[in-house]
Amino acid sequence: MHEALTIGQLAARSGVAQSALRYYERLGLIRADRTGGNQRRYHRGELRRVAFIRIAQQVGISLEEIRSALDSLPASRTPTADDWAQLSMAWRDRLDEKIRLLNRLRDDLDGCIGCGCLSLSRCALYNPGDELAGEGPGARLTLPR
């Protein structure tokens, strides 16, 4: 069996600050054993859990949802490739919607900035007569309707 990792080693290997690792542990996202001197020791499998957490956060999944996903694994094991595929399916629709929103923002934003008015209430191209105000608050042309 491989030697356990210190918090410094886990931080260096994962690219996550020690303070974040302690926070993840407090939330129950990762686990550490304690030495006789009360120092944390992480099994190497925790590297995969930390990677899972970081990737899920990068795509907008909350820590609460991540904890729920990790808690759904048998015996709180480290996620496998099959686990990741199954867990990510639950997030696929939300990610697809974010992709559509980002594409729309990328494709349409330059047209609004290009005209120079920067005001949807006065823009004759995108919102003549402030018609979109009746549809509710926010960026009505960009946000999902």
Phi, psi and omega per residue, in radians:
M1 nan 2.478 -3.140
H2 -1.275 2.656 3.100
E3 -1.166 2.513 3.115
A4 -1.208 2.760 -3.117
L5 -1.700 2.488 2.975
T6 -1.338 2.950 3.116
I7 -1.119 -0.618 3.093
G8 -1.131 -0.710 3.110
Q9 -1.174 -0.735 3.110
L10 -1.114 -0.701 3.110
A11 -1.102 -0.781 -3.125
A12 -1.145 -0.747 -3.108
R13 -1.246 -0.599 -3.052
S14 -1.630 -0.364 -3.064
G15 1.366 0.294 -3.129
V16 -1.930 2.367 -3.124
A17 -1.075 2.599 3.114
Q18 -1.004 -0.670 3.135
S19 -1.092 -0.670 3.109
A20 -1.182 -0.667 3.111
L21 -1.105 -0.736 3.096
R22 -1.107 -0.668 3.104
Y23 -1.137 -0.794 3.093
Y24 -1.010 -0.707 3.126
E25 -1.139 -0.750 3.117
R26 -1.049 -0.614 3.134
L27 -1.393 -0.143 -3.125
G28 1.463 0.269 -3.140
L29 -1.376 -0.587 3.084
I30 -2.295 2.860 -3.107
R31 -2.240 2.591 3.064
A32 -2.353 2.543 2.954
D33 -1.557 2.894 3.125
R34 -2.073 2.474 3.063
T35 -1.434 3.079 3.074
G36 -1.033 -0.492 3.109
G37 -1.601 0.242 3.098
N38 1.157 0.453 3.068
Q39 -1.546 2.519 3.134
R40 -1.279 2.469 3.003
R41 -2.376 2.170 -3.078
Y42 -1.847 2.379 3.004
H43 -1.200 2.587 -3.099
R44 -1.029 -0.470 3.099
G45 -1.079 -0.354 3.115
E46 -1.155 -0.390 3.061
L47 -1.016 -0.738 -3.141
R48 -1.180 -0.674 3.099
R49 -1.101 -0.745 3.124
V50 -1.112 -0.730 3.101
A51 -1.071 -0.748 3.099
F52 -1.019 -0.821 -3.137
I53 -1.054 -0.829 -3.099
R54 -1.102 -0.770 3.140
I55 -1.132 -0.797 -3.140
A56 -1.068 -0.714 3.107
Q57 -1.121 -0.682 -3.115
Q58 -1.082 -0.486 3.125
V59 -1.698 0.179 2.998
G60 1.644 0.261 3.116
I61 -1.472 2.315 -3.105
S62 -1.269 2.757 3.100
L63 -1.088 -0.577 3.094
E64 -1.107 -0.769 3.113
E65 -1.166 -0.643 3.116
I66 -1.121 -0.776 3.120
R67 -1.063 -0.752 3.123
S68 -1.064 -0.752 3.121
A69 -1.104 -0.806 -3.138
L70 -1.153 -0.634 3.110
D71 -1.160 -0.382 -3.122
S72 -1.359 -0.178 -3.138
L73 -1.327 2.513 3.105
P74 -1.034 2.312 3.085
A75 0.920 0.534 3.116
S76 0.881 0.707 -3.091
R77 -1.346 2.941 3.073
T78 -1.227 2.401 -3.103
P79 -1.096 2.373 3.022
T80 -1.665 3.074 3.078
A81 -1.054 -0.699 3.105
D82 -1.140 -0.687 3.085
D83 -1.059 -0.808 -3.124
W84 -1.046 -0.763 -3.137
A85 -1.062 -0.769 -3.134
Q86 -1.185 -0.792 -3.112
L87 -1.173 -0.675 -3.096
S88 -1.237 -0.388 3.089
M89 -1.051 -0.620 3.128
A90 -1.159 -0.405 -3.108
W91 -1.740 -0.099 -3.010
R92 -1.024 -0.823 -3.108
D93 -1.062 -0.746 3.133
R94 -1.123 -0.721 3.122
L95 -1.147 -0.710 3.096
D96 -1.061 -0.720 3.113
E97 -1.119 -0.706 3.100
K98 -1.115 -0.681 3.108
I99 -1.099 -0.791 3.110
R100 -1.049 -0.745 3.141
L101 -1.111 -0.787 3.132
L102 -1.131 -0.683 3.098
N103 -1.117 -0.753 3.122
R104 -1.104 -0.738 3.124
L105 -1.087 -0.816 3.134
R106 -1.061 -0.771 -3.040
D107 -1.338 -0.546 -3.029
D108 -1.803 -0.381 -3.024
L109 -1.114 -0.670 -3.100
D110 -1.149 -0.507 3.105
G111 -1.122 -0.711 3.137
C112 -1.235 -0.797 3.137
I113 -1.140 -0.610 -3.094
G114 -1.089 -0.499 -3.089
C115 -1.363 -0.392 3.045
G116 1.592 -0.223 -3.072
C117 -1.377 -0.559 3.132
L118 0.923 0.457 3.132
S119 -2.376 1.963 3.113
L120 -1.209 -0.384 3.135
S121 -1.297 -0.372 -3.132
R122 -1.980 -0.063 -3.007
C123 -1.285 2.027 3.140
A124 -1.301 -0.338 -3.117
L125 -1.479 -0.878 -3.015
Y126 -1.734 -0.419 -3.054
N127 -2.630 1.093 -3.125
P128 -1.092 2.305 3.122
G129 1.148 0.332 3.117
D130 0.971 0.710 -3.119
E131 -1.060 -0.547 -3.074
L132 -1.239 -0.282 3.132
A133 -1.029 -0.549 -3.140
G134 -1.248 -0.241 -3.132
E135 -1.556 -0.111 3.120
G136 2.060 3.110 -3.070
P137 -1.357 2.894 3.023
G138 1.631 -3.085 -3.112
A139 -1.388 1.499 -2.992
R140 -1.123 -0.519 -3.126
L141 -1.372 -0.360 -3.059
T142 -1.839 -0.732 -3.088
L143 -1.233 2.620 3.083
P144 -1.052 2.471 -3.128
R145 -1.744 nan nan
